[in-house]
Structure formats: structure tokens, C-alpha cells
Amino acid sequence: MYFSLITPAEGRERDAVHERLDGPYADHQWLWRWFPTDQGAPRDFLFRQREADGIPRYHVVSRRAPVDQMGAWRAQIRSYAPSLQEGDRLHFELRANPTVRHGRDGKSKRHDVVMEAKKKMLAERGFSRWADWTGDDKPSLQTLQHAACSSWLQRRGTALGFSLEADTLMVDGYVQHQEKPDRALCFSTVELSGQMTVTEPQAFQAALVGGIGSAKAFGCGLLLVRRMDA
């Protein structure tokens, strides 16, 4: 496995911005160029787009080393084989698409955990709209988002080999995206960070290379970690 940081070449920041496509799925298409392969091959990389001083940069975990495109971007590449033990404490960052899958009308599909929590709370009180709930017991949207996303990540941790230190969890930047004008592609993202403890190293290694949650083609799921003593 490889961990790469793809950034604009020094002095070519403006050219790099023009070369890069725009939007979550366009990012994914652009990154495919760094991993040339047979047409139709499955995606074998995860990525996270971040910005520094207004310039985008990409953290990428991949099964193959990216191939330099000889344009305005450059890749810093290193082998990725983290050695972790049960009980290791880590700081983490994760851009996630938190969803739950269940059936309605005979069909199974993914549902946004924040919207599901919102609908459940409204239904329990007999309201159809968030604005109709005006009582003192109404939580803020931030509180609702934090509770729903925290519960989602804690459930994931059971299968993926980590225990979330819930009191350290930060939940920010919840956004609903509409990737196409006809609403054919809608998804949400949220920025999660905090501390966790490794409980099952093999399962956790799989999470590091396979990602967490859905919408990985849109830059979600890559778990960035560092040791607490680093």
C-alpha cells in the first residue's frame, strides 16, 4: 500500500488549479489519471481533499503508486504499512458520509443518519416540519448532528477494530451535496475528529486501507490517524 500527498508543483499553483476538475465526483475522475489501468477496473484508492491557503491538496491511500502526470501537480509517495497494537491511542480525522441502510416500500437503500434522527424525533412528537417544534426541549441542529454522527461512528468501531473516545469527538461541517441538477445524486458529508483506541489491530488495518462508510468516490471514508504521542 502507498500513502501519497498530491500538491501543486512549487511556483505552479495557478496552473494546478486550472488543471484540476471541480466538484467531489470530478475530483475522483481527475485522480483516476494518476492510476492508469484497464478500463472498467475497480477503484483501488481512497482520497481526502483539503485546502491550505486556498490551494487544494489530496491525501491518497492506494494499492498502486500514483504515476506522475508531468503537469502542474506533484505526488510525494511513501509506503503505507502502519504497525498498530491493541491499546494504541490515536488522534483521527475523517470526512464521512454517515448513512444507515434499511428498507422502505420493499426496497433497501441508504439513508442519511442525521435526517433519519431528525425525522424520528419529529414523528415522536407529532410534527411534520422542524420549524413546527418550538418547545424548550428542541435540540439545536448541531446537537442533533453530533449525537447522530457519534452513534454512527461508535457502531462502526465495533466491527472495524476501534473504540471511540466519545468525549473527544468533534463534529463539524455537515453539508448536503447535490451533484447533479436533476437530484439524481445527493449525499451528505461531515467532518469528524477526535481520539480512538485500537481494539482489534487486524480489523483496524482493514479500515485504514478500505475506508469507513460510503461515498468513497466522493472523497469520503479515508481515516487519517497519528499516534497520541507523535
C-alpha positions in Angstrom: 0.0 0.0 0.0 1.0 3.6 -0.6 0.2 6.9 1.1 0.6 9.9 -1.2 0.3 13.7 -0.9 -0.6 15.3 -4.2 0.0 19.0 -4.3 0.7 21.8 -6.8 4.3 22.0 -8.0 6.2 24.9 -6.5 5.5 28.1 -8.4 2.8 26.5 -10.5 -0.2 26.9 -8.1 -2.3 28.8 -10.6 -1.7 26.3 -13.3 -2.5 23.5 -10.9 -5.9 25.0 -10.1 -6.7 25.2 -13.8 -5.7 21.6 -14.4 -7.9 20.3 -11.6 -11.5 19.5 -12.2 -14.1 20.9 -9.9 -16.6 19.0 -7.6 -16.4 15.8 -5.5 -17.0 13.4 -8.3 -14.8 15.4 -10.7 -12.0 15.1 -8.1 -12.4 11.3 -8.3 -12.3 11.3 -12.1 -9.2 13.6 -12.0 -7.4 11.3 -9.5 -8.0 8.3 -11.8 -5.5 9.8 -14.1 -2.8 9.1 -11.5 -3.6 5.4 -11.5 -3.8 4.3 -15.2 -5.2 0.9 -15.6 -7.5 -1.2 -17.8 -10.9 0.4 -18.5 -13.5 -0.8 -16.0 -11.1 -1.8 -13.3 -12.4 -1.2 -9.8 -11.3 1.8 -7.8 -8.4 0.9 -5.5 -7.7 4.2 -3.8 -9.2 6.4 -1.1 -8.7 10.2 -1.0 -9.3 13.2 1.1 -9.2 16.7 -0.4 -8.2 19.5 1.9 -7.1 23.1 1.3 -4.1 25.1 2.6 -4.1 28.8 1.9 -6.8 28.3 -0.7 -4.9 25.6 -2.6 -6.3 22.1 -2.8 -4.2 19.1 -1.8 -5.0 15.5 -1.8 -4.2 12.7 0.7 -4.4 9.4 -1.1 -4.1 5.8 0.1 -3.8 3.3 -2.8 -2.8 -0.2 -3.7 -0.6 1.1 -6.5 1.8 4.0 -6.5 0.4 7.0 -8.4 2.1 7.8 -11.7 3.3 11.4 -12.1 1.3 13.2 -14.8 4.1 15.7 -15.6 1.8 18.6 -15.2 1.5 21.2 -12.5 0.9 18.7 -9.8 3.4 16.5 -7.9 3.0 13.5 -5.7 5.0 12.7 -2.6 4.8 8.9 -2.2 5.7 6.6 0.6 5.0 3.0 1.5 2.0 2.6 3.9 2.2 -0.2 6.4 1.2 1.1 9.8 2.1 -1.2 12.7 -0.5 -1.0 15.4 -1.2 -2.9 18.5 -4.3 -3.4 20.7 -4.5 -0.4 23.1 -2.8 2.1 20.8 -4.4 5.5 21.2 -4.7 7.6 18.1 -5.9 11.1 17.0 -8.0 10.8 13.9 -9.7 12.9 11.2 -12.4 11.6 8.9 -14.6 13.0 6.3 -17.6 10.7 6.3 -20.9 10.1 4.6 -22.8 8.7 7.6 -25.7 6.5 6.5 -27.8 3.7 7.7 -29.3 1.1 5.3 -32.9 -0.1 5.8 -35.9 -1.0 3.7 -38.9 1.1 2.8 -41.6 0.1 0.3 -39.9 -3.2 -0.3 -36.6 -1.6 -1.2 -33.3 -1.3 0.7 -31.4 1.9 0.4 -29.0 4.2 2.4 -30.4 7.0 4.5 -28.6 10.0 6.0 -28.3 9.3 9.7 -28.8 13.0 10.6 -32.0 13.3 8.6 -33.2 9.9 9.9 -32.7 11.1 13.5 -34.5 14.4 12.7 -37.5 12.5 11.2 -37.7 10.2 14.2 -37.7 13.0 16.7 -40.4 14.9 14.8 -42.5 11.7 14.4 -42.3 11.0 18.1 -43.8 14.5 18.8 -46.3 14.5 16.0 -44.6 17.2 14.0 -44.0 17.2 10.2 -41.6 20.1 10.0 -38.6 21.1 12.1 -40.0 24.7 12.3 -43.2 23.4 13.9 -41.2 22.3 17.0 -40.9 25.3 19.2 -40.6 23.8 22.7 -37.8 24.3 25.1 -36.9 20.6 24.6 -36.0 21.2 21.0 -32.2 20.4 20.4 -30.1 22.6 18.2 -29.2 21.2 14.8 -25.6 21.0 15.9 -26.5 18.9 18.9 -28.6 16.6 16.7 -25.8 16.2 14.2 -23.3 15.4 16.9 -25.5 12.8 18.5 -26.4 11.1 15.3 -22.8 11.0 13.9 -21.3 10.0 17.2 -23.7 7.0 17.4 -22.9 6.1 13.8 -19.2 6.1 14.3 -19.4 4.2 17.6 -21.4 1.4 15.9 -18.8 1.3 13.1 -16.0 1.0 15.5 -17.3 -2.3 16.9 -16.7 -4.1 13.5 -13.7 -2.0 12.5 -11.4 -2.6 15.5 -11.5 0.7 17.4 -13.2 2.3 20.4 -14.2 5.9 20.1 -13.4 8.2 23.0 -16.7 9.9 22.8 -15.9 13.0 24.9 -13.2 14.0 22.4 -15.3 13.8 19.3 -15.8 16.9 17.2 -18.5 17.0 14.6 -18.3 19.9 12.1 -19.1 20.9 8.6 -22.3 18.9 7.9 -23.2 19.6 4.3 -25.8 18.1 1.9 -24.4 17.9 -1.6 -26.4 17.8 -4.8 -24.0 16.6 -7.5 -26.5 16.7 -10.4 -29.2 19.3 -11.3 -31.8 16.5 -11.5 -31.1 15.4 -7.9 -30.1 12.0 -9.2 -27.0 12.1 -6.9 -27.4 13.5 -3.4 -25.2 12.8 -0.4 -24.0 14.4 2.8 -20.6 14.8 4.3 -19.4 15.6 7.8 -16.0 16.3 9.3 -15.2 14.1 12.3 -12.1 14.3 14.6 -11.1 13.1 18.0 -9.4 10.2 19.7 -9.8 6.5 19.4 -8.2 3.3 20.8 -7.3 0.3 18.7 -9.2 -2.8 19.9 -8.6 -5.2 17.1 -5.5 -4.4 15.0 -6.3 -6.6 12.0 -9.8 -5.2 11.6 -8.4 -1.6 12.1 -5.7 -2.2 9.4 -8.5 -3.1 7.0 -10.4 0.1 7.9 -7.3 2.2 7.2 -6.9 0.8 3.6 -10.6 0.1 2.9 -12.2 3.2 4.4 -15.2 3.8 6.6 -18.7 4.3 5.3 -20.0 5.0 1.8 -19.4 7.7 -0.9 -15.8 6.9 -1.2 -15.8 8.0 -4.8 -16.6 11.5 -3.5 -13.7 11.8 -1.1 -15.2 10.2 2.0 -14.0 7.4 4.1 -10.3 7.9 4.4 -9.2 7.7 8.0 -6.2 9.9 8.8 -4.5 8.9 12.1 -1.5 9.8 14.1 -0.3 8.4 17.4 -1.2 10.4 20.5 2.5 10.8 21.4 3.5 11.9 17.9 
